[in-house]
Amino acid sequence: MSVIKKYFYMISRTLWLILKPLSFGVRILMVRNQKILLVKHVYQDQWFLPGGLIEHGETVENAARREVAEEVGATLRDLTLFGVYTKFVFGKSDHVIVFISHDFSLNGYSDDEIERYEFFDLIDLPADVSPGSRKQIQRYIEKDSPAFGMW
């Protein structure tokens, strides 16, 4: 299954170069006891903040809650806006709304898109954390969260 998803992801990246889509997504900093939850997708080799695309007709808050429920079986009891960021990659204009949650529960579930998820110490992250996720975590640690900027 992961080979098919990796192949689909590679095709998607090629299409983005041609179609130049505009996308809107959410990412969530789930922090507890100086540890942060990160996910590893079956189709990518790096760790990421959990999150994903906002669906048509969905609020950004509902998208954040849905994405963490789907990816890691989480229920968020608190949710605070961290910032809104933009990145231009593979021809896409990607806009990401980042939230923070400190009060959440996990039910042990993860969907078939997630290879695994794990908590890591905020100051001892694995080397293969995605650059964008690492940048948001660093902003959180330094309490330096501009309301907007580049991903």
C-alpha positions as CSV (number, residue, x, y, z in Angstrom):
1,M,0.0,0.0,0.0
2,S,2.7,2.5,0.9
3,V,4.4,2.0,-2.5
4,I,1.2,3.0,-4.3
5,K,0.8,6.1,-2.0
6,K,4.5,7.1,-2.7
7,Y,3.8,6.7,-6.4
8,F,0.6,8.8,-6.2
9,Y,2.5,11.5,-4.2
10,M,5.2,11.7,-6.9
11,I,2.6,12.0,-9.6
12,S,0.8,14.7,-7.6
13,R,4.1,16.7,-7.3
14,T,4.5,16.6,-11.1
15,L,0.9,17.8,-11.7
16,W,1.4,20.7,-9.2
17,L,4.2,21.9,-11.4
18,I,1.8,22.0,-14.4
19,L,-1.4,23.1,-12.7
20,K,0.0,25.4,-10.1
21,P,-2.7,24.9,-7.5
22,L,-3.7,27.0,-4.5
23,S,-4.1,25.0,-1.3
24,F,-5.1,25.7,2.3
25,G,-4.2,23.4,5.1
26,V,-3.7,23.2,8.8
27,R,-0.9,21.9,11.1
28,I,-1.1,21.4,14.8
29,L,1.6,21.8,17.4
30,M,0.4,19.2,20.0
31,V,2.6,19.8,23.0
32,R,2.6,18.1,26.4
33,N,5.3,18.1,29.1
34,Q,7.9,19.7,26.8
35,K,7.3,17.0,24.2
36,I,5.7,17.4,20.8
37,L,3.8,14.9,18.7
38,L,5.1,14.3,15.2
39,V,3.8,12.0,12.4
40,K,5.6,10.0,9.7
41,H,3.5,9.4,6.6
42,V,3.8,6.2,4.6
43,Y,4.7,8.2,1.5
44,Q,7.4,10.6,2.9
45,D,10.6,10.0,4.8
46,Q,10.4,12.9,7.2
47,W,8.6,13.7,10.5
48,F,5.8,16.4,10.3
49,L,3.4,18.2,12.5
50,P,0.0,16.5,12.1
51,G,-2.5,18.1,9.8
52,G,-3.7,18.3,6.2
53,L,-5.9,20.0,3.7
54,I,-9.0,22.0,4.6
55,E,-12.0,20.4,2.9
56,H,-14.6,22.5,0.9
57,G,-17.1,24.0,3.3
58,E,-15.0,23.3,6.4
59,T,-13.8,25.8,8.9
60,V,-10.1,25.9,9.8
61,E,-10.9,24.9,13.4
62,N,-13.0,21.9,12.2
63,A,-10.2,20.9,9.8
64,A,-7.6,20.9,12.6
65,R,-9.8,18.8,14.8
66,R,-10.7,16.4,12.0
67,E,-7.1,16.0,10.8
68,V,-5.7,15.0,14.2
69,A,-8.6,12.7,14.8
70,E,-8.0,11.0,11.5
71,E,-4.2,10.9,11.7
72,V,-3.6,10.1,15.4
73,G,-6.9,9.5,17.0
74,A,-6.7,12.7,19.0
75,T,-9.5,14.8,20.6
76,L,-8.4,18.4,21.1
77,R,-9.8,20.1,24.2
78,D,-8.0,23.4,23.5
79,L,-7.0,25.0,20.3
80,T,-5.2,28.3,19.9
81,L,-4.1,30.0,16.7
82,F,-0.3,30.1,16.3
83,G,0.0,31.7,12.9
84,V,-0.7,31.7,9.2
85,Y,2.1,30.9,6.8
86,T,2.8,30.6,3.1
87,K,5.1,28.4,1.1
88,F,5.7,28.0,-2.6
89,V,6.9,24.5,-3.4
90,F,6.6,22.3,-6.5
91,G,4.5,25.0,-8.2
92,K,1.9,25.1,-5.4
93,S,0.9,28.2,-3.5
94,D,0.4,26.5,-0.1
95,H,-1.2,28.4,2.8
96,V,-0.9,26.8,6.2
97,I,-2.8,27.8,9.4
98,V,-1.0,26.5,12.4
99,F,-2.6,25.9,15.8
100,I,-1.4,24.9,19.2
101,S,-3.0,22.4,21.6
102,H,-1.8,21.5,25.1
103,D,-4.9,19.7,26.2
104,F,-5.7,16.6,24.2
105,S,-6.3,12.9,24.4
106,L,-5.2,10.1,22.1
107,N,-7.0,6.8,21.6
108,G,-4.1,4.9,20.0
109,Y,-5.6,5.0,16.5
110,S,-3.9,6.1,13.4
111,D,-5.1,5.9,9.8
112,D,-3.4,4.1,6.9
113,E,-1.7,7.3,5.7
114,I,0.4,7.4,8.9
115,E,3.3,5.0,9.3
116,R,3.7,6.0,12.9
117,Y,3.5,8.9,15.4
118,E,5.6,9.6,18.4
119,F,6.3,12.3,21.0
120,F,9.7,13.9,20.9
121,D,11.5,16.2,23.4
122,L,11.2,19.8,22.0
123,I,15.0,20.3,22.3
124,D,16.0,16.8,21.0
125,L,14.1,16.4,17.7
126,P,15.1,13.7,15.2
127,A,17.4,14.8,12.4
128,D,14.7,14.0,9.8
129,V,12.0,16.5,10.9
130,S,10.7,18.4,7.8
131,P,12.2,21.9,7.6
132,G,8.8,23.6,7.8
133,S,7.8,21.6,10.9
134,R,11.2,22.3,12.5
135,K,10.8,26.0,11.9
136,Q,7.4,26.1,13.5
137,I,8.7,24.1,16.5
138,Q,11.6,26.5,16.9
139,R,9.2,29.5,16.7
140,Y,7.2,27.8,19.5
141,I,10.3,27.2,21.7
142,E,11.5,30.8,21.2
143,K,8.0,32.1,21.7
144,D,8.5,34.0,18.4
145,S,5.4,33.5,16.5
146,P,4.7,36.2,14.0
147,A,1.0,36.1,13.0
148,F,2.0,35.5,9.4
149,G,5.1,34.8,7.2
150,M,6.9,32.2,5.2
151,W,6.6,28.6,6.1
